[in-house]
Amino acid sequence: MNLLESAEDKAFREEVASWMAEHLVGEYEVLKHRGGPGDEEAYPELRKQWERELAGGGWTCVGWPKEYGGRGLSIEHQVIFHEEYARVGGPGRMGHIGEGLIGPALIAFGNEAQKAEFLPGIVKGETYWCQGYSEPSAGSDLANIQTKCWMDEDGDWRVSGQKVWTSLAMDSDWIFVIARCEPGSKGNKGLAFLLMPLDQPGVTIKPIHQLTGGAEFNEVFFDAAVARAEHIVGEPGEGWKVAMGLLAAERGVSTLGQQMHFAHELDLVIKAAKANGTASDPLIRDRIARAWSGLRVLRYNALRMLSGGADVSLGREALIYKYAWSNWHRDLGELAMDVLGPQGDVPAEDFDILRLQQVFFFSRADTIYAGTNEIQLNIMAERGLGMPKEPRGV
């Protein structure tokens, strides 16, 4: 990753900024800085319309190869796009799971028929996906899958079981599911990776109400629901390989956009501190300075993560990233509440204050989902440093 932008990079940054300034206006103005984590229920239909607006400008799937409808942008230009999108308050992407997870997985592991069926809808902003990985007994222990699938007399797959913490299931069309296809198999063996429509008999979606007051997470129940025969990615038993390949894309270039959202939240903290006088408290000033410098460290580590060029499978540098940003963000939420003082304890009408309250509540989960702190530390020690594995129970 070249930290010094070329004239071409600067011109591209101006192109993105100009397009956003021209299009994130009018009816879309209300979407600025909305729809991110903790706020994903905001304006879902308008945000889907915004996805189609992005698609019309060629701003969906910018890193995908051109033959699959993307722009084939370099890593540097993908970073610039995500930064400029977030800088002006681009709303949380309704299509991010399709664009950032299942799309790249299908490009890598899907057959040509699957690519032809599913990729165009993602590029056009017309088809929305959610992820069926976690289960009540398989959160950080992702391989502890209990959801089962079997082939029926027509050759299709039937699925029964439960998934949990399923983001945006209520607004999605399809779900990709890891299920156990080999009876008696354990751990990461004997799994299948299936693509399933949500609008079908045998699928029930129930919201999970959160501390923030919203319910962007869901439980999804399967009762002999159908995945068509041609909608298994890879072979039966290869589900773990596909699932891990998909997750390799999760901590890629969009991390720089995430940090721009964090920078906006930090700006809201500073604004509140100036407004109520806590900015003159030397301890608060020190914590704000530490938050600012910590965010810069996150940025440069993210650039280091991406320095391998076009290969975004990520190296050891990426192992620390989730642990680093989740703890930074949790600390920011605590700082926000200390800055707000008693004002933070009552329901807010001012959206900036409400947003800081949401940051505090939602960031409590940051160090739990997608691998707890303890799991992250094990990954760093075992995979990054080559230390002996922690003893596992039997």
N, C-alpha and C positions, 0 to 999 in steps of 0.2 A: 504494500500500500504506500503510494507516494504521498507524503504529507504536504507537499508543495503543489498547489493546483496549477495546471497549465492554462494557457489562454483558452483552449478548447473546453476544459473543465469549467472555467468561469463563464464561458458563453452558455454552456449547458445549464449551469445553475441559474443564470438569468432567464433562460427559456422556461424552466420549471416554475420559477417564481412568477414570471409574467403570466403564464397560463393559469396558475392558481389565483392570481390577483384578478384575472378577467372572469373566472368561472365560479369561485367560491363567494358568490355575491347573490343578491336578490333572495329568492326562496331558500338558497343554501346558506345564507349568512348565519342562520340560527344554529347551524351544525358546527360552527367553529369551536374547537376544543371539546366537542361532545363525543360520546360513544366509545370512550376508552375504557380500560379496566375499572370496574366499579360503577360504570355509567353506560354499560353496553345495551341497556334497554331503551336508550334515548332515540326517538325518531326512527324506528327501524325501517319503515317504508320509504321515508325521505332519503335515508342513507343508502337504501338499495337503488333508488333513483340516481343518487350521486355516483354510485358504482357505474351505472350506465353512462353517466356524464364523463367519468374518467375513461371508460372504454372508448367513447367516441373520440376522445383526444389522444388515444393510444397510450394511456398511462396505467393500464392494468398489466400485470405480468411482465414488467419491464425487463426482468432478468432472464425470462424464458428464451429458449432458442427461437429464431424467427420462423422456423418451419412449423412451430406449434402455436404461432400467433403472438409471440412476444416480440420485444424489441432487440433482444440479444445484447443488452447493455453490458459494458465492462463493470467490474466490481466498483471502481471509482465512481462511475456515473450512477450506479444503483444507490450507492451511499448518498450521493448528492440529491437524488430524487427523494429518498426517504427523509433526509434532513430538511429539505425545502418544503416538503409536504407538511411535516410536523411544525416547522417554524411559523407558518401562517395559520396554524390551527386546523389543518386538515382533519376531518372527523375519523373516528375509529372505523376501520375498514370492515364492512360486513362480509367481504369476500376474502378475508385474510387467510382463513383456514384452507380454502380452495386454492388460492394463489400461492401461499407459502408452504403448504404441507402436502395435501393430496395431489396437487398438480405436479410438483417436482417428483413425487413418488411414482406417479404414473409415467412420467417421462423416462424415469430410470428403470422401472420394473414392469410397467404395464405393456400389454401387447398393442399392436397397431389399431385393432378394433376398439379397444378401451380408450386409447388416446383420441381417436376420431369421435367417439361418443361423448366423452366427458370434458375434454380440454376446451373446445370452443365455447361452451356455456360459461366456463369460468372466465375466459378472456373477455367475453361480452358483458360480464356482470349480470348474468341472468340466472345462474345456478349457484346455490349456497350450500355449504358443507359444514358438518360438525364432526367431532372426533370421538369415537367409541373405544377408549382405552381403559380408563380407570374403572374399578369396581369397588364395592364396599369392602372387600378383603384384598384388593389389589390396587393400592394407591402408589406409594413409593416402590412397593414390590410388584412392579408392573407385570412380571411373568406369572404371577399367581392368578391366572385367569380361570374363572369358573364358568363363564358363559360358554355354552356348547353349541356346536353345529353338526348337522348330519345331512347326507344327501338323500333326497326323496326319490320316489319312483320315476319322476320326470327328469331327474338329473340336476334339479335345482337344489340349493342349500336351504335348510331350515335352521333357524337360530332361536334359542331360548336362553334367557339369562337377564342380567341387569348391568347397566353402565351408570356411572354417577359422575357428578361435576362436569356435565357435558355442556360446554359453553355454547350459547346461541342455538340450542336444539329447537327452541320454540319458533325460530325464524329460518330454519334450514330446510332444504329439500332432500338432502342425502346425508348419510352418515357412513364413515368407514369404521369397520368393527374388527377387532381381534377376537377370535373365538377358538375354542378347543375342538379340533376335528378328529383327534385320535383318542378314543376312550382309554383311560388309564395313563395317558401321558402326563408328565409333570414339567413345571418350569417353562422354559422357552422352547420346548420340543412339542411337536404335534399341534401347532397352531395354524389357523388359516386367516388370511386378510381379505375381508369381504366388503363389497360396496352395496349399500342397501338404501332404497327409497324410504323415507320416513312416513309418507302418506300411504299407509297400507294397513290392513287388518293385522293384529298381532303386535303392533307397536304402540306403546303408551308413553307419553311424555308428561312428567310431573315437575313443576317448578320447585326449587329449593330457595327459600326466603333467607336473605342474608342480613348481617348487621347494618349494611348500608340502606336497608329498606327495599332493595330491589330483589330480583330473582333471575339473574342472567344465567345462572347455572341450573341444570336440570338433572333429574333421574330419567333414564330411558329404559323401559322394560320391553323385552322381546318374548313373545309367546308363540313359538313356531312361525315367526316371521320369515319372509322369503328373501333370499339373495339369489338372483338368477345364476344359472350355471356359468355363464360367460362373465360374471362379475366377481370372480375370485382373482386376485392379483398374485401372480406367481402360482406355484403348485401347492396342493395341500401339504401342510407341514413346514412351509416356508414363510409362514406369517411373521415370525420374529425377525427374519432378515429384512422383510419389507418394512416392518414397523420401525426398526432401528435406522434404516436408510431414510425413512421419512423424518425422524427426529433429528437427523444430522442437519437438516435444513432449518430447524426451528431457531437456532441461535446464529443466524447469518446476518445479512446486510441490514435487515429491518431493525436491528438493535440500535443503530444510530438514530433512527426515527424515534424509537422509544425514549432515547436520552433527550431528544428535543422536547418531548412531552414532559419529562422530568424537569427540564430547565424551565418550562412554563410554570409548573407547580412551585418550583423554588422562587420564581418571580412573584407568584401570588403570596408566598410566605413573607418575602421582603416587603411587598406592598402593604400587607397587614401590619407588619412590624413598624413600618414608618407611620401608618395611620394611627396606631394606638400608643405609640411612644416606646414600645419594647425594643425598638432598634437602638435606643441609647443604653440598654443593659449590656454591659461588657460580656457577660456569659452568653447571652443570645447572639450578640455580634460574632463571638468566637464560633458558636455552633453554625451560624449561617456561613461563615468563611470556610469552615470545615466541609460543610455540605457542598459549597461551590467547588472547592478543590477536589473533593471526592468525585464529583461529577466529571471533572476534567480527566481524572485518572481513569474513570470508566470509559471515557471516549477514546483515550489513547490505547487502552488495552483492547477495546473493540477493533480499532484499526490494526493493532498487532495481530489479532485473531484472523483478520481478513487478508493478511499480507501474503498469503500463499498464492494469490492470483485468482485465476478462474475457478480453481477447485475450492468450493466452499464447504467441503466436508469437515473442515476445522481441525486444528491440532490441539496440543496440550494446553495452549494458552486459553482455549475456550472452556476448559474444565472449571476455571475459577469464576467464570462470568456470572452465572446464575446466583451463586452464593454472594458475590460482591454487590450486584445491583439490588437484590432483594433485601439485603441488610441495610444498604444505603437508603432505599426507599422507605423501609420501616422506620428508620431513624428520622427521615424527613417528616413522616406523619406525626411522630412524637414531637418534633420541633414545631410543627404547625400548631398543635394543640397547646404547647407551652406559650407560643406567641399569642394565640387567641385568648388564652386565659378563660375566664367565665363565659365569654362569648362563644367558645367552642362547645359548651355544654348544653346549649339550647338549639332547637331547630332553627336553621338560618333561612331567610328569604333571599338574601344576597347570594347569587350563584357562586361568586368567588369564594365566599366563606363556606358555602355548602360543599364546594369542590374540595376544600382543604379538610373538611370533616370526612368526606368520602375517602380521601387519601389516607387519613388515619385509620379508618375502619378497614378498608380493603387491603391496605398494606400489611395488616396482621396476617393475611393469608399468603403473602408473597414468599415467606420463608417456609411454606408448607407445600403448596401445589408445585407440580413439575419437579418433584424431588425435594424433600425436606432438607434443612441445613445439615442434619446428621448424615443423610444420604450423600449430599454434595461433598461433605468432608471425606467420606469414605471413597468417593470417586476420585477426588484429588489425590488422596494418599495412595490408593491402590493402582489406579490407571496412570496418574501423572507422575508419581514419585516411585512407583514400583515397590511399595512397602507391602509386607505380608497382609493377606486378607483378614478382615475381622472374623472371628469365629461365628459361624452361623448355627442356629438351632436345628434340631432334626425333627 
